[in-house]
């Protein structure tokens, strides 16, 4: 999935404030393990809500914006 497609996937629910890991993984087309690895690497900011890990919509957009562009 390209960055623009992933960003558009996040925009489908404009009022949504945060995503659980499963929902974000589905929205941007990568696995849960990759998301957790990106969190551990400090590339994606996450928050804890009790036992759940969530990613705010602005943090998800920042993560996607920081990804390198695909060279044509």
mmCIF file of the N, C-alpha and C atoms, coordinates in Angstrom:
data_MODEL
# 
_entry.id   MODEL 
# 
loop_
_atom_site.group_PDB 
_atom_site.id 
_atom_site.type_symbol 
_atom_site.label_atom_id 
_atom_site.label_alt_id 
_atom_site.label_comp_id 
_atom_site.label_asym_id 
_atom_site.label_entity_id 
_atom_site.label_seq_id 
_atom_site.pdbx_PDB_ins_code 
_atom_site.Cartn_x 
_atom_site.Cartn_y 
_atom_site.Cartn_z 
_atom_site.occupancy 
_atom_site.B_iso_or_equiv 
_atom_site.pdbx_formal_charge 
_atom_site.auth_seq_id 
_atom_site.auth_comp_id 
_atom_site.auth_asym_id 
_atom_site.auth_atom_id 
_atom_site.pdbx_PDB_model_num 
ATOM 1   N N  . UNK A 1 1  ? 0.848   -1.174 0.000   1.00 0.00 ? 1  UNK A N  1 
ATOM 2   C CA . UNK A 1 1  ? 0.000   0.000  0.000   1.00 0.00 ? 1  UNK A CA 1 
ATOM 3   C C  . UNK A 1 1  ? 0.895   1.238  0.000   1.00 0.00 ? 1  UNK A C  1 
ATOM 4   N N  . UNK A 1 2  ? 0.586   2.189  -0.827  1.00 0.00 ? 2  UNK A N  1 
ATOM 5   C CA . UNK A 1 2  ? 1.368   3.410  -0.885  1.00 0.00 ? 2  UNK A CA 1 
ATOM 6   C C  . UNK A 1 2  ? 0.967   4.343  0.246   1.00 0.00 ? 2  UNK A C  1 
ATOM 7   N N  . UNK A 1 3  ? 1.878   5.283  0.556   1.00 0.00 ? 3  UNK A N  1 
ATOM 8   C CA . UNK A 1 3  ? 1.649   6.202  1.672   1.00 0.00 ? 3  UNK A CA 1 
ATOM 9   C C  . UNK A 1 3  ? 0.353   6.983  1.492   1.00 0.00 ? 3  UNK A C  1 
ATOM 10  N N  . UNK A 1 4  ? 0.064   7.460  0.276   1.00 0.00 ? 4  UNK A N  1 
ATOM 11  C CA . UNK A 1 4  ? -1.155  8.233  0.038   1.00 0.00 ? 4  UNK A CA 1 
ATOM 12  C C  . UNK A 1 4  ? -2.393  7.379  0.282   1.00 0.00 ? 4  UNK A C  1 
ATOM 13  N N  . UNK A 1 5  ? -2.336  6.101  -0.113  1.00 0.00 ? 5  UNK A N  1 
ATOM 14  C CA . UNK A 1 5  ? -3.469  5.206  0.127   1.00 0.00 ? 5  UNK A CA 1 
ATOM 15  C C  . UNK A 1 5  ? -3.677  4.973  1.616   1.00 0.00 ? 5  UNK A C  1 
ATOM 16  N N  . UNK A 1 6  ? -2.585  4.804  2.345   1.00 0.00 ? 6  UNK A N  1 
ATOM 17  C CA . UNK A 1 6  ? -2.685  4.573  3.783   1.00 0.00 ? 6  UNK A CA 1 
ATOM 18  C C  . UNK A 1 6  ? -3.226  5.805  4.493   1.00 0.00 ? 6  UNK A C  1 
ATOM 19  N N  . UNK A 1 7  ? -2.761  6.976  4.090   1.00 0.00 ? 7  UNK A N  1 
ATOM 20  C CA . UNK A 1 7  ? -3.268  8.211  4.686   1.00 0.00 ? 7  UNK A CA 1 
ATOM 21  C C  . UNK A 1 7  ? -4.749  8.371  4.389   1.00 0.00 ? 7  UNK A C  1 
ATOM 22  N N  . UNK A 1 8  ? -5.162  8.021  3.174   1.00 0.00 ? 8  UNK A N  1 
ATOM 23  C CA . UNK A 1 8  ? -6.579  8.085  2.809   1.00 0.00 ? 8  UNK A CA 1 
ATOM 24  C C  . UNK A 1 8  ? -7.394  7.113  3.648   1.00 0.00 ? 8  UNK A C  1 
ATOM 25  N N  . UNK A 1 9  ? -6.815  5.954  3.958   1.00 0.00 ? 9  UNK A N  1 
ATOM 26  C CA . UNK A 1 9  ? -7.521  4.981  4.789   1.00 0.00 ? 9  UNK A CA 1 
ATOM 27  C C  . UNK A 1 9  ? -7.788  5.555  6.177   1.00 0.00 ? 9  UNK A C  1 
ATOM 28  N N  . UNK A 1 10 ? -6.856  6.340  6.689   1.00 0.00 ? 10 UNK A N  1 
ATOM 29  C CA . UNK A 1 10 ? -7.064  6.966  7.996   1.00 0.00 ? 10 UNK A CA 1 
ATOM 30  C C  . UNK A 1 10 ? -8.125  8.057  7.933   1.00 0.00 ? 10 UNK A C  1 
ATOM 31  N N  . UNK A 1 11 ? -8.296  8.654  6.772   1.00 0.00 ? 11 UNK A N  1 
ATOM 32  C CA . UNK A 1 11 ? -9.252  9.752  6.622   1.00 0.00 ? 11 UNK A CA 1 
ATOM 33  C C  . UNK A 1 11 ? -10.683 9.264  6.465   1.00 0.00 ? 11 UNK A C  1 
ATOM 34  N N  . UNK A 1 12 ? -10.905 7.956  6.344   1.00 0.00 ? 12 UNK A N  1 
ATOM 35  C CA . UNK A 1 12 ? -12.264 7.454  6.146   1.00 0.00 ? 12 UNK A CA 1 
ATOM 36  C C  . UNK A 1 12 ? -13.139 7.654  7.369   1.00 0.00 ? 12 UNK A C  1 
ATOM 37  N N  . UNK A 1 13 ? -12.517 7.823  8.522   1.00 0.00 ? 13 UNK A N  1 
ATOM 38  C CA . UNK A 1 13 ? -13.255 8.082  9.756   1.00 0.00 ? 13 UNK A CA 1 
ATOM 39  C C  . UNK A 1 13 ? -12.722 9.383  10.353  1.00 0.00 ? 13 UNK A C  1 
ATOM 40  N N  . UNK A 1 14 ? -13.156 10.522 9.827   1.00 0.00 ? 14 UNK A N  1 
ATOM 41  C CA . UNK A 1 14 ? -12.555 11.793 10.221  1.00 0.00 ? 14 UNK A CA 1 
ATOM 42  C C  . UNK A 1 14 ? -12.695 12.143 11.694  1.00 0.00 ? 14 UNK A C  1 
ATOM 43  N N  . UNK A 1 15 ? -13.682 11.620 12.397  1.00 0.00 ? 15 UNK A N  1 
ATOM 44  C CA . UNK A 1 15 ? -13.860 11.957 13.795  1.00 0.00 ? 15 UNK A CA 1 
ATOM 45  C C  . UNK A 1 15 ? -13.118 11.032 14.751  1.00 0.00 ? 15 UNK A C  1 
ATOM 46  N N  . UNK A 1 16 ? -12.447 10.040 14.212  1.00 0.00 ? 16 UNK A N  1 
ATOM 47  C CA . UNK A 1 16 ? -11.768 9.054  15.052  1.00 0.00 ? 16 UNK A CA 1 
ATOM 48  C C  . UNK A 1 16 ? -10.510 9.659  15.668  1.00 0.00 ? 16 UNK A C  1 
ATOM 49  N N  . UNK A 1 17 ? -10.359 9.511  16.969  1.00 0.00 ? 17 UNK A N  1 
ATOM 50  C CA . UNK A 1 17 ? -9.232  10.099 17.693  1.00 0.00 ? 17 UNK A CA 1 
ATOM 51  C C  . UNK A 1 17 ? -8.038  9.168  17.795  1.00 0.00 ? 17 UNK A C  1 
ATOM 52  N N  . UNK A 1 18 ? -8.286  7.851  17.845  1.00 0.00 ? 18 UNK A N  1 
ATOM 53  C CA . UNK A 1 18 ? -7.199  6.900  18.022  1.00 0.00 ? 18 UNK A CA 1 
ATOM 54  C C  . UNK A 1 18 ? -7.595  5.544  17.434  1.00 0.00 ? 18 UNK A C  1 
ATOM 55  N N  . UNK A 1 19 ? -6.567  4.721  17.208  1.00 0.00 ? 19 UNK A N  1 
ATOM 56  C CA . UNK A 1 19 ? -6.755  3.386  16.646  1.00 0.00 ? 19 UNK A CA 1 
ATOM 57  C C  . UNK A 1 19 ? -6.121  2.339  17.549  1.00 0.00 ? 19 UNK A C  1 
ATOM 58  N N  . UNK A 1 20 ? -6.832  1.246  17.835  1.00 0.00 ? 20 UNK A N  1 
ATOM 59  C CA . UNK A 1 20 ? -6.167  0.103  18.444  1.00 0.00 ? 20 UNK A CA 1 
ATOM 60  C C  . UNK A 1 20 ? -5.187  -0.486 17.412  1.00 0.00 ? 20 UNK A C  1 
ATOM 61  N N  . UNK A 1 21 ? -4.215  -1.242 17.854  1.00 0.00 ? 21 UNK A N  1 
ATOM 62  C CA . UNK A 1 21 ? -3.195  -1.784 16.962  1.00 0.00 ? 21 UNK A CA 1 
ATOM 63  C C  . UNK A 1 21 ? -3.811  -2.570 15.800  1.00 0.00 ? 21 UNK A C  1 
ATOM 64  N N  . UNK A 1 22 ? -4.770  -3.444 16.073  1.00 0.00 ? 22 UNK A N  1 
ATOM 65  C CA . UNK A 1 22 ? -5.378  -4.243 14.999  1.00 0.00 ? 22 UNK A CA 1 
ATOM 66  C C  . UNK A 1 22 ? -6.016  -3.366 13.929  1.00 0.00 ? 22 UNK A C  1 
ATOM 67  N N  . UNK A 1 23 ? -6.748  -2.350 14.355  1.00 0.00 ? 23 UNK A N  1 
ATOM 68  C CA . UNK A 1 23 ? -7.425  -1.469 13.393  1.00 0.00 ? 23 UNK A CA 1 
ATOM 69  C C  . UNK A 1 23 ? -6.431  -0.668 12.565  1.00 0.00 ? 23 UNK A C  1 
ATOM 70  N N  . UNK A 1 24 ? -5.374  -0.174 13.211  1.00 0.00 ? 24 UNK A N  1 
ATOM 71  C CA . UNK A 1 24 ? -4.375  0.599  12.480  1.00 0.00 ? 24 UNK A CA 1 
ATOM 72  C C  . UNK A 1 24 ? -3.628  -0.293 11.493  1.00 0.00 ? 24 UNK A C  1 
ATOM 73  N N  . UNK A 1 25 ? -3.283  -1.492 11.913  1.00 0.00 ? 25 UNK A N  1 
ATOM 74  C CA . UNK A 1 25 ? -2.603  -2.429 11.012  1.00 0.00 ? 25 UNK A CA 1 
ATOM 75  C C  . UNK A 1 25 ? -3.455  -2.689 9.770   1.00 0.00 ? 25 UNK A C  1 
ATOM 76  N N  . UNK A 1 26 ? -4.750  -2.904 9.976   1.00 0.00 ? 26 UNK A N  1 
ATOM 77  C CA . UNK A 1 26 ? -5.656  -3.130 8.843   1.00 0.00 ? 26 UNK A CA 1 
ATOM 78  C C  . UNK A 1 26 ? -5.779  -1.885 7.972   1.00 0.00 ? 26 UNK A C  1 
ATOM 79  N N  . UNK A 1 27 ? -5.833  -0.717 8.595   1.00 0.00 ? 27 UNK A N  1 
ATOM 80  C CA . UNK A 1 27 ? -6.024  0.522  7.841   1.00 0.00 ? 27 UNK A CA 1 
ATOM 81  C C  . UNK A 1 27 ? -4.842  0.823  6.931   1.00 0.00 ? 27 UNK A C  1 
ATOM 82  N N  . UNK A 1 28 ? -3.623  0.504  7.387   1.00 0.00 ? 28 UNK A N  1 
ATOM 83  C CA . UNK A 1 28 ? -2.461  0.843  6.564   1.00 0.00 ? 28 UNK A CA 1 
ATOM 84  C C  . UNK A 1 28 ? -1.856  -0.370 5.868   1.00 0.00 ? 28 UNK A C  1 
ATOM 85  N N  . UNK A 1 29 ? -2.399  -1.544 6.120   1.00 0.00 ? 29 UNK A N  1 
ATOM 86  C CA . UNK A 1 29 ? -1.998  -2.723 5.362   1.00 0.00 ? 29 UNK A CA 1 
ATOM 87  C C  . UNK A 1 29 ? -0.696  -3.372 5.786   1.00 0.00 ? 29 UNK A C  1 
ATOM 88  N N  . UNK A 1 30 ? -0.379  -3.311 7.085   1.00 0.00 ? 30 UNK A N  1 
ATOM 89  C CA . UNK A 1 30 ? 0.796   -4.025 7.585   1.00 0.00 ? 30 UNK A CA 1 
ATOM 90  C C  . UNK A 1 30 ? 0.370   -4.860 8.787   1.00 0.00 ? 30 UNK A C  1 
ATOM 91  N N  . UNK A 1 31 ? 1.242   -5.723 9.239   1.00 0.00 ? 31 UNK A N  1 
ATOM 92  C CA . UNK A 1 31 ? 0.908   -6.614 10.346  1.00 0.00 ? 31 UNK A CA 1 
ATOM 93  C C  . UNK A 1 31 ? 1.096   -5.972 11.709  1.00 0.00 ? 31 UNK A C  1 
ATOM 94  N N  . UNK A 1 32 ? 0.473   -6.597 12.702  1.00 0.00 ? 32 UNK A N  1 
ATOM 95  C CA . UNK A 1 32 ? 0.583   -6.127 14.076  1.00 0.00 ? 32 UNK A CA 1 
ATOM 96  C C  . UNK A 1 32 ? 2.031   -6.159 14.552  1.00 0.00 ? 32 UNK A C  1 
ATOM 97  N N  . UNK A 1 33 ? 2.748   -7.215 14.199  1.00 0.00 ? 33 UNK A N  1 
ATOM 98  C CA . UNK A 1 33 ? 4.142   -7.349 14.634  1.00 0.00 ? 33 UNK A CA 1 
ATOM 99  C C  . UNK A 1 33 ? 4.994   -6.204 14.120  1.00 0.00 ? 33 UNK A C  1 
ATOM 100 N N  . UNK A 1 34 ? 4.766   -5.807 12.873  1.00 0.00 ? 34 UNK A N  1 
ATOM 101 C CA . UNK A 1 34 ? 5.519   -4.689 12.302  1.00 0.00 ? 34 UNK A CA 1 
ATOM 102 C C  . UNK A 1 34 ? 5.190   -3.397 13.052  1.00 0.00 ? 34 UNK A C  1 
ATOM 103 N N  . UNK A 1 35 ? 3.920   -3.180 13.382  1.00 0.00 ? 35 UNK A N  1 
ATOM 104 C CA . UNK A 1 35 ? 3.553   -1.981 14.140  1.00 0.00 ? 35 UNK A CA 1 
ATOM 105 C C  . UNK A 1 35 ? 4.237   -1.959 15.504  1.00 0.00 ? 35 UNK A C  1 
ATOM 106 N N  . UNK A 1 36 ? 4.215   -3.092 16.209  1.00 0.00 ? 36 UNK A N  1 
ATOM 107 C CA . UNK A 1 36 ? 4.872   -3.140 17.514  1.00 0.00 ? 36 UNK A CA 1 
ATOM 108 C C  . UNK A 1 36 ? 6.376   -2.913 17.377  1.00 0.00 ? 36 UNK A C  1 
ATOM 109 N N  . UNK A 1 37 ? 6.975   -3.426 16.308  1.00 0.00 ? 37 UNK A N  1 
ATOM 110 C CA . UNK A 1 37 ? 8.406   -3.204 16.075  1.00 0.00 ? 37 UNK A CA 1 
ATOM 111 C C  . UNK A 1 37 ? 8.685   -1.717 15.836  1.00 0.00 ? 37 UNK A C  1 
ATOM 112 N N  . UNK A 1 38 ? 7.814   -1.054 15.099  1.00 0.00 ? 38 UNK A N  1 
ATOM 113 C CA . UNK A 1 38 ? 7.976   0.379  14.845  1.00 0.00 ? 38 UNK A CA 1 
ATOM 114 C C  . UNK A 1 38 ? 7.812   1.190  16.130  1.00 0.00 ? 38 UNK A C  1 
ATOM 115 N N  . UNK A 1 39 ? 6.921   0.757  16.998  1.00 0.00 ? 39 UNK A N  1 
ATOM 116 C CA . UNK A 1 39 ? 6.751   1.415  18.303  1.00 0.00 ? 39 UNK A CA 1 
ATOM 117 C C  . UNK A 1 39 ? 8.019   1.237  19.135  1.00 0.00 ? 39 UNK A C  1 
ATOM 118 N N  . UNK A 1 40 ? 8.535   0.001  19.207  1.00 0.00 ? 40 UNK A N  1 
ATOM 119 C CA . UNK A 1 40 ? 9.759   -0.257 19.973  1.00 0.00 ? 40 UNK A CA 1 
ATOM 120 C C  . UNK A 1 40 ? 10.941  0.536  19.424  1.00 0.00 ? 40 UNK A C  1 
ATOM 121 N N  . UNK A 1 41 ? 10.981  0.732  18.098  1.00 0.00 ? 41 UNK A N  1 
ATOM 122 C CA . UNK A 1 41 ? 12.077  1.477  17.472  1.00 0.00 ? 41 UNK A CA 1 
ATOM 123 C C  . UNK A 1 41 ? 11.924  2.981  17.637  1.00 0.00 ? 41 UNK A C  1 
ATOM 124 N N  . UNK A 1 42 ? 10.794  3.425  18.186  1.00 0.00 ? 42 UNK A N  1 
ATOM 125 C CA . UNK A 1 42 ? 10.563  4.854  18.386  1.00 0.00 ? 42 UNK A CA 1 
ATOM 126 C C  . UNK A 1 42 ? 10.081  5.576  17.147  1.00 0.00 ? 42 UNK A C  1 
ATOM 127 N N  . UNK A 1 43 ? 9.703   4.836  16.123  1.00 0.00 ? 43 UNK A N  1 
ATOM 128 C CA . UNK A 1 43 ? 9.234   5.449  14.878  1.00 0.00 ? 43 UNK A CA 1 
ATOM 129 C C  . UNK A 1 43 ? 7.746   5.781  14.919  1.00 0.00 ? 43 UNK A C  1 
ATOM 130 N N  . UNK A 1 44 ? 7.007   5.088  15.768  1.00 0.00 ? 44 UNK A N  1 
ATOM 131 C CA . UNK A 1 44 ? 5.567   5.287  15.901  1.00 0.00 ? 44 UNK A CA 1 
ATOM 132 C C  . UNK A 1 44 ? 5.257   5.490  17.375  1.00 0.00 ? 44 UNK A C  1 
ATOM 133 N N  . UNK A 1 45 ? 4.598   6.591  17.688  1.00 0.00 ? 45 UNK A N  1 
ATOM 134 C CA . UNK A 1 45 ? 4.242   6.887  19.083  1.00 0.00 ? 45 UNK A CA 1 
ATOM 135 C C  . UNK A 1 45 ? 2.927   6.212  19.422  1.00 0.00 ? 45 UNK A C  1 
ATOM 136 N N  . UNK A 1 46 ? 2.907   5.535  20.553  1.00 0.00 ? 46 UNK A N  1 
ATOM 137 C CA . UNK A 1 46 ? 1.703   4.842  21.008  1.00 0.00 ? 46 UNK A CA 1 
ATOM 138 C C  . UNK A 1 46 ? 1.438   5.222  22.459  1.00 0.00 ? 46 UNK A C  1 
ATOM 139 N N  . UNK A 1 47 ? 0.229   4.943  22.894  1.00 0.00 ? 47 UNK A N  1 
ATOM 140 C CA . UNK A 1 47 ? -0.193  5.213  24.269  1.00 0.00 ? 47 UNK A CA 1 
ATOM 141 C C  . UNK A 1 47 ? -0.838  3.949  24.826  1.00 0.00 ? 47 UNK A C  1 
ATOM 142 N N  . UNK A 1 48 ? -0.832  3.831  26.134  1.00 0.00 ? 48 UNK A N  1 
ATOM 143 C CA . UNK A 1 48 ? -1.499  2.719  26.792  1.00 0.00 ? 48 UNK A CA 1 
ATOM 144 C C  . UNK A 1 48 ? -2.816  3.202  27.382  1.00 0.00 ? 48 UNK A C  1 
ATOM 145 N N  . UNK A 1 49 ? -3.840  2.427  27.181  1.00 0.00 ? 49 UNK A N  1 
ATOM 146 C CA . UNK A 1 49 ? -5.154  2.676  27.756  1.00 0.00 ? 49 UNK A CA 1 
ATOM 147 C C  . UNK A 1 49 ? -5.526  1.408  28.501  1.00 0.00 ? 49 UNK A C  1 
ATOM 148 N N  . UNK A 1 50 ? -5.175  1.369  29.776  1.00 0.00 ? 50 UNK A N  1 
ATOM 149 C CA . UNK A 1 50 ? -5.307  0.120  30.522  1.00 0.00 ? 50 UNK A CA 1 
ATOM 150 C C  . UNK A 1 50 ? -4.301  -0.871 29.961  1.00 0.00 ? 50 UNK A C  1 
ATOM 151 N N  . UNK A 1 51 ? -4.795  -1.982 29.476  1.00 0.00 ? 51 UNK A N  1 
ATOM 152 C CA . UNK A 1 51 ? -3.915  -2.985 28.870  1.00 0.00 ? 51 UNK A CA 1 
ATOM 153 C C  . UNK A 1 51 ? -3.807  -2.834 27.361  1.00 0.00 ? 51 UNK A C  1 
ATOM 154 N N  . UNK A 1 52 ? -4.608  -1.968 26.788  1.00 0.00 ? 52 UNK A N  1 
ATOM 155 C CA . UNK A 1 52 ? -4.627  -1.794 25.330  1.00 0.00 ? 52 UNK A CA 1 
ATOM 156 C C  . UNK A 1 52 ? -3.599  -0.775 24.880  1.00 0.00 ? 52 UNK A C  1 
ATOM 157 N N  . UNK A 1 53 ? -3.015  -1.039 23.730  1.00 0.00 ? 53 UNK A N  1 
ATOM 158 C CA . UNK A 1 53 ? -2.108  -0.094 23.100  1.00 0.00 ? 53 UNK A CA 1 
ATOM 159 C C  . UNK A 1 53 ? -2.884  0.590  21.984  1.00 0.00 ? 53 UNK A C  1 
ATOM 160 N N  . UNK A 1 54 ? -2.861  1.915  21.993  1.00 0.00 ? 54 UNK A N  1 
ATOM 161 C CA . UNK A 1 54 ? -3.548  2.682  20.958  1.00 0.00 ? 54 UNK A CA 1 
ATOM 162 C C  . UNK A 1 54 ? -2.577  3.678  20.332  1.00 0.00 ? 54 UNK A C  1 
ATOM 163 N N  . UNK A 1 55 ? -2.903  4.083  19.122  1.00 0.00 ? 55 UNK A N  1 
ATOM 164 C CA . UNK A 1 55 ? -2.120  5.090  18.418  1.00 0.00 ? 55 UNK A CA 1 
ATOM 165 C C  . UNK A 1 55 ? -3.079  6.202  18.029  1.00 0.00 ? 55 UNK A C  1 
ATOM 166 N N  . UNK A 1 56 ? -2.761  7.429  18.425  1.00 0.00 ? 56 UNK A N  1 
ATOM 167 C CA . UNK A 1 56 ? -3.636  8.539  18.074  1.00 0.00 ? 56 UNK A CA 1 
ATOM 168 C C  . UNK A 1 56 ? -3.574  8.772  16.563  1.00 0.00 ? 56 UNK A C  1 
ATOM 169 N N  . UNK A 1 57 ? -4.632  9.334  16.023  1.00 0.00 ? 57 UNK A N  1 
ATOM 170 C CA . UNK A 1 57 ? -4.687  9.611  14.589  1.00 0.00 ? 57 UNK A CA 1 
ATOM 171 C C  . UNK A 1 57 ? -3.550  10.540 14.160  1.00 0.00 ? 57 UNK A C  1 
ATOM 172 N N  . UNK A 1 58 ? -3.256  11.618 14.902  1.00 0.00 ? 58 UNK A N  1 
ATOM 173 C CA . UNK A 1 58 ? -2.114  12.451 14.495  1.00 0.00 ? 58 UNK A CA 1 
ATOM 174 C C  . UNK A 1 58 ? -0.785  11.686 14.509  1.00 0.00 ? 58 UNK A C  1 
ATOM 175 N N  . UNK A 1 59 ? -0.585  10.790 15.486  1.00 0.00 ? 59 UNK A N  1 
ATOM 176 C CA . UNK A 1 59 ? 0.651   10.006 15.540  1.00 0.00 ? 59 UNK A CA 1 
ATOM 177 C C  . UNK A 1 59 ? 0.736   9.058  14.348  1.00 0.00 ? 59 UNK A C  1 
ATOM 178 N N  . UNK A 1 60 ? -0.393  8.478  13.959  1.00 0.00 ? 60 UNK A N  1 
ATOM 179 C CA . UNK A 1 60 ? -0.410  7.588  12.792  1.00 0.00 ? 60 UNK A CA 1 
ATOM 180 C C  . UNK A 1 60 ? -0.077  8.366  11.517  1.00 0.00 ? 60 UNK A C  1 
ATOM 181 N N  . UNK A 1 61 ? -0.643  9.548  11.387  1.00 0.00 ? 61 UNK A N  1 
ATOM 182 C CA . UNK A 1 61 ? -0.343  10.376 10.207  1.00 0.00 ? 61 UNK A CA 1 
ATOM 183 C C  . UNK A 1 61 ? 1.120   10.811 10.187  1.00 0.00 ? 61 UNK A C  1 
ATOM 184 N N  . UNK A 1 62 ? 1.653   11.182 11.353  1.00 0.00 ? 62 UNK A N  1 
ATOM 185 C CA . UNK A 1 62 ? 3.069   11.560 11.441  1.00 0.00 ? 62 UNK A CA 1 
ATOM 186 C C  . UNK A 1 62 ? 3.963   10.396 11.027  1.00 0.00 ? 62 UNK A C  1 
ATOM 187 N N  . UNK A 1 63 ? 3.617   9.200  11.469  1.00 0.00 ? 63 UNK A N  1 
ATOM 188 C CA . UNK A 1 63 ? 4.382   8.005  11.106  1.00 0.00 ? 63 UNK A CA 1 
ATOM 189 C C  . UNK A 1 63 ? 4.379   7.811  9.597   1.00 0.00 ? 63 UNK A C  1 
ATOM 190 N N  . UNK A 1 64 ? 3.204   7.895  8.999   1.00 0.00 ? 64 UNK A N  1 
ATOM 191 C CA . UNK A 1 64 ? 3.094   7.705  7.551   1.00 0.00 ? 64 UNK A CA 1 
ATOM 192 C C  . UNK A 1 64 ? 3.832   8.798  6.779   1.00 0.00 ? 64 UNK A C  1 
ATOM 193 N N  . UNK A 1 65 ? 3.736   10.027 7.260   1.00 0.00 ? 65 UNK A N  1 
ATOM 194 C CA . UNK A 1 65 ? 4.424   11.140 6.596   1.00 0.00 ? 65 UNK A CA 1 
ATOM 195 C C  . UNK A 1 65 ? 5.937   11.000 6.674   1.00 0.00 ? 65 UNK A C  1 
ATOM 196 N N  . UNK A 1 66 ? 6.440   10.351 7.717   1.00 0.00 ? 66 UNK A N  1 
ATOM 197 C CA . UNK A 1 66 ? 7.886   10.196 7.898   1.00 0.00 ? 66 UNK A CA 1 
ATOM 198 C C  . UNK A 1 66 ? 8.462   9.053  7.058   1.00 0.00 ? 66 UNK A C  1 
ATOM 199 N N  . UNK A 1 67 ? 7.608   8.200  6.505   1.00 0.00 ? 67 UNK A N  1 
ATOM 200 C CA . UNK A 1 67 ? 8.109   7.122  5.664   1.00 0.00 ? 67 UNK A CA 1 
ATOM 201 C C  . UNK A 1 67 ? 8.725   7.684  4.399   1.00 0.00 ? 67 UNK A C  1 
ATOM 202 N N  . UNK A 1 68 ? 9.770   7.039  3.907   1.00 0.00 ? 68 UNK A N  1 
ATOM 203 C CA . UNK A 1 68 ? 10.406  7.542  2.680   1.00 0.00 ? 68 UNK A CA 1 
ATOM 204 C C  . UNK A 1 68 ? 9.479   7.337  1.470   1.00 0.00 ? 68 UNK A C  1 
ATOM 205 N N  . UNK A 1 69 ? 9.584   8.261  0.528   1.00 0.00 ? 69 UNK A N  1 
ATOM 206 C CA . UNK A 1 69 ? 8.827   8.130  -0.714  1.00 0.00 ? 69 UNK A CA 1 
ATOM 207 C C  . UNK A 1 69 ? 9.454   7.052  -1.587  1.00 0.00 ? 69 UNK A C  1 
ATOM 208 N N  . UNK A 1 70 ? 8.637   6.380  -2.331  1.00 0.00 ? 70 UNK A N  1 
ATOM 209 C CA . UNK A 1 70 ? 9.098   5.362  -3.259  1.00 0.00 ? 70 UNK A CA 1 
ATOM 210 C C  . UNK A 1 70 ? 9.687   6.030  -4.482  1.00 0.00 ? 70 UNK A C  1 
ATOM 211 N N  . UNK A 1 71 ? 10.901  5.694  -4.809  1.00 0.00 ? 71 UNK A N  1 
ATOM 212 C CA . UNK A 1 71 ? 11.544  6.260  -6.007  1.00 0.00 ? 71 UNK A CA 1 
ATOM 213 C C  . UNK A 1 71 ? 10.917  5.624  -7.250  1.00 0.00 ? 71 UNK A C  1 
ATOM 214 N N  . UNK A 1 72 ? 10.595  6.449  -8.219  1.00 0.00 ? 72 UNK A N  1 
ATOM 215 C CA . UNK A 1 72 ? 9.932   5.946  -9.427  1.00 0.00 ? 72 UNK A CA 1 
ATOM 216 C C  . UNK A 1 72 ? 10.876  5.293  -10.383 1.00 0.00 ? 72 UNK A C  1 
# 
